[in-house]
Amino acid sequence: MNLAMCTLQLAGREGLTARHAENLLATGGQLVDIRSPDDFRRGALPGARNLPLDALSWDYRYLDKSAAVILCGTRDVACARAARLLAGKGFKRIYHLADVRD
């Protein structure tokens, strides 16, 4: 298991499969792509909202704290940082969809 996944699990956050992500999204989950706007424009998952990691400390306000948040990006370490930030802002259901690539 890599360090980022260990960090997410220790923080009470979970990695998840595509099927689990689909189920969460179908029940009101929020898909958040933390990559740069340029990377997001080059290709993103359908329904993803682009909230780059650099701006997430302010832009988290656009998210519903009561709904699941599914983080995606190309770097596990960045997703771990985003998960810690959101947990510190009161989000409880934070997941990581690993390895989204252009």
N, C-alpha and C positions, 0 to 999 in steps of 0.2 A: 504494500500500500504506500502511495507516495505521501510526502509531507503535507501537501495541501489537503488531501482527503483526511489525513489524521487530524489536521487543524480543524477542518469543518466538523468532523465527528466529535472531537473534544469540546467544541463550542456548542454542541447540541444540534448541529446542522447535519443534514443528510445528503449524500449523493443519491442519484436516482436513475432509473432506466428510462428509456424513451416512452415505454408503455405507461409507467407511473406518472411521468410528466404529462402525457396526454390526458390521463384521468384527472390530474390536478387542474389542468387548464380547462377541462370540460366542466369543472365544478367551481370556476371562478378564480383559479390561480392566475398569477401575473408572470409573464415571461420577460425577463429583463436582460438585455444584451449590454454588457459593460464595456464593450470595445469602443474604440474611437469612432466618431461619426463617419470618417472616411472608410474604415473597415466595415462598418455597418452598411454603408451604401453599396459596397462591393458585393454584399450578400449576407442576408440574415434569415433566420428562421421565420416562417409565417407567423404573424401576430406578435412578434417581439417588439418591445419598446426599447429604444436606445437611451440608456442613462449611463454615460461613460463613467468609469471609476473615478476619474479626476473631479467630476462634478457631483458625484453621488451623495456627498455629505450635505448638499443643499437640495438636490433633486429628489431625494427620498420622499419628499412631501407629496410627490405625484403618485405615490403608491398607497394602497390600502393595507394598513397594518393588520387588519383582521383576516386578510386573504393570504394564501400561500404565495411566496415569491420564489420563482425559479431563476437562478442566475446562470447565464451562459457567457462564455468568452473563450478565447484561445489559450489562456494561461490559467492553470489551476490556482497559482499563488494569488493572482488578481481576484479570482472568485472567492478565495478564502478571506482576503482583505475586505471585499464587499460584504461578505457574510458577517464578519465581525462588526463592521460599521453598522449594518442594519440591525443586528442584535443589540447593539448599544443604543439604538434609536427606538427600541421597544418591539421590533418585529419578532415573532415567535416561530413562524413556519417558514424557514429558509432552506431551500434546496439548491443543489448544484448539478447542472446538466453538463457533464464533462465533454471537453474537446470539440467545440464547435469551430469548424474551419471554413474558410472561404471556398 
